[in-house]
């Protein structure tokens, strides 16, 4: 069985910024009180992420500035089954010249080898070193940098599902 680690950001990915109109899933945006702030999300996205997280060999990992707040507050608020996913932290990356998320994912991959990786972060296309590292994986990594005003769309999740 193939092992795939999927790294997930929150802001701009699961919960877009300044939402308008309908979701890319065709529904109205849902709003939830995540304890620290109100978040907008597409319930269909959450359902799809929950289904993907149950796939054999799939290991979801939080890679977000929310850090431990994601499983503690976001998950119950939007009904995402991510309370037990590992959380990567920005702690200890202050002196690195690279983006803390790049350092964190490299460290996690070294500790938890996977056959393939999926990295979903709206900032990814704006971080040249992270993008170069992701592209160096070739066909073994799927990297998705959604529009932060729309978050992950059905096309993105279809690509993830096909990649798995």
N, C-alpha and C positions, 0 to 999 in steps of 0.2 A: 504494500500500500504506500502510495506517495504521501510524503509529509509536506504540507504547505502552511507557512506562517503568513497570516494576514494582519497587517499593521493598520490601525484605524485611528484617524483624527476625529475630533468632534466639530469644532467651530468651522463652518464653511464646507463641511463634509456630511455629517449627520444632521447638523443644525445650521442651515444657511444664515447669512447675515441679511438684514433688511429685505425680507421676503415680500414679494408682490405677486398678485394674481394667484394662479393655481400651481400646484407642484408639477414637476416633470412626470409625475405618476398619474396626473389627471384629476387629482382630488384637491380639496381645500387644504391649506396648511393647518396642522393641529398645533395647539399651543399647550405647553405644560410648565408647571412650576417645578424647576429642578433644584429647589432649595436655595441656591445661590443666585439664580436668575431665571427668567422665563425663556424657554427655548421653543423655536418653531421646528417642526419636523414633519415628514411624510410618513403616516402610519404604514403605507405599503413598503417603504424602505426598511422600516424596522422589522416588519414581517419577513422580508427577504433576507435581511442580515441574520435574523433568528434561524431561519431555515438553513442558510449557508453554514452557520456556526455548528450545526448538528451533523455536518458532513464528515464521514470518517477521514481522519488524517488532517483535518483543518484545525489550526491553532490560531485563534484570534488573540491579538495583543493590542492593548491601548497604547497609542503613541500620540499624546495630546497634552496641551498645557493644563487641561483639567486634572491630569494625573489621577490620584485616588478619588477625586470628586466624581469622575465618570461612573465607576461602578457604584459608588455610594449614593449619589443623588440623581444622576442622569438616567441610569438604567431603570430604577423603579418608576421614575416620572414618565418615561416614554414606553415602558414595558419591553426594554431591550434585554435579552438574556445574556448580559455581559458582566454580571457581578463577579464571576469567578475567573475572568480573563486576567492574565498578567498585566501589570501596569509598568511601563518604562518611565523613568524619572529623569528630570533635567539636573538633578543633584550630581555634583562632581564633574560637570561639563563646562564650568564657568571659564576655565583657562584654555579651552580648546579653540583653535581658529575656525573650526567647522561649526555648523548648525548643530545644536544639541541633539536634535532628532536623528541626524545622520550618525553622530557618535553613539547614541543609544541603540539604534537599530543594528549597527555594526557589532556592537558588544553583544547584543541579544542573539544575533545570528551565530556568533562564535560560540556562545554557550548552548544554544539550541539549534543545531544544524537542521536545515530543511532542504528538501529537494528543489522547492520553488518558493518564491515570495510574492506577495501582493502588498503594495504600499499605496494607501489612499490618503492623500493630504492635499488640501487646496493650495498650499504654499510650495509644493514640490517643484513645479515648473519655474519658480522664482529663486531656486537654490541651485546654482550651477554645479557645485561639487556633489550635492546629493543626487542630482539628476545624472551626472556622469557615473557615479557609483551604481545607480540603479540600472543604467543602460549597459554597464559592464557585465551585468548578469545575463544579458542577451535574452533569449527566449525563456529563461528560467525565472524572470521577474516581470510581473505586470505592475506598472505604476500608473496611477490615476490621479490627476490633479484637476478636480472639478471646479467649475465656476463657483466661487464662494457665495454668490447670491442665489444659487440653485441647489448646491450640494450634489450628492450622488443621484444619478438618474437611472431609469430602467436600463438604458444602454450600458452604463457603467457596470451595473450588477449582472447583466447578461454576459458581459465580457469576463467578469470574475467567475461566474458559474461555468462558462466554457473553459476557462483556464484551469479550474479545479478538475 
